[in-house]
């Protein structure tokens, strides 16, 4: 689920930058539901399958993946690796197009916003490459090559560590890069509402986004 959401965020940023009018006119609830549904179905399938097929298998390092049967473990890992590659691809594509074309077609204020988005995407992609993508690449590689069961079990257990690195760093990255996150964080520290009128300060507009 989380890997799909990372891909969905990358697609969302791509749409917000290059199709801002369409992006701003979509219904937020339907938009989020459509983007979340594939990951939800994918995650629920493997959770339910785990309950049905697992027979008191040991879960290593709080990693449910380690208790799956070998076939489903391989399928799950391969799909997640493909999602990881998709995340990197969409970020790089956004980076290249933003760098090559947008400065010539945008106002100075838009260029400033785009560059900030570009830096955030590149930092996020860097964390993603060195953690989640690397972890699942090693896991899939372990399924392909012939290595001892002890080493495979160790990889199963330890792969959760680099994977969790991305999840742990994303919030701090957004807090660092996004003025909206900083405002919400400061207001929560002082037990204030998100905004003066009691509504969320997050406005999904193309110009105001700062992440």
PEHU-V325419 format. One record per backbone hydrogen bond with DSSP energy under -1.0 kcal/mol. CO is the residue of the C=O (numbers start at 0). NH is the residue of the N-H. Records with the same first field share a line. If there is no record, write none. Layout:
CO->NH / NH
//
This chain:
0->4
1->5
2->6
3->7
4->8
5->9
6->10
7->11
8->12
9->13
10->14
11->15
12->16
13->17
14->18
18->22
19->23
20->24
26->30
27->31
28->32
29->33
30->34
31->35
32->36
35->39
36->40
37->41
38->42
39->43
40->44
41->45
42->46
43->47
44->48
45->49
46->50
47->51
48->52
49->53
59->62
62->65
63->66
64->67
68->72
69->73
70->74
71->75
72->76
73->77
74->78
75->79
76->80
77->81
78->82
79->83
80->84
81->85
82->86
83->87
84->88
85->89
86->90
87->91
88->92
89->93
90->94
91->95
92->96
93->97
94->98
95->99
96->100 / 101
100->103
101->104
106->110
107->111
108->112
109->113
110->114
111->115
112->116
113->117
114->118
115->119
116->120
117->121
118->122
119->123
120->124
121->125
122->126
123->127
124->128
125->129
127->132
130->134
131->135
132->136
133->137
134->138
135->139
136->140
137->141
138->142
139->143
140->144
147->151
148->152
149->153
150->154
151->155
152->156
153->157
154->158
157->160
158->162
159->163
163->167
164->168
165->169
168->172
169->173
170->174
171->175
172->176
173->177
177->181
178->182
179->183
180->184
181->185
182->186
183->187
184->188
185->189
186->191
187->190
194->197
202->204
//
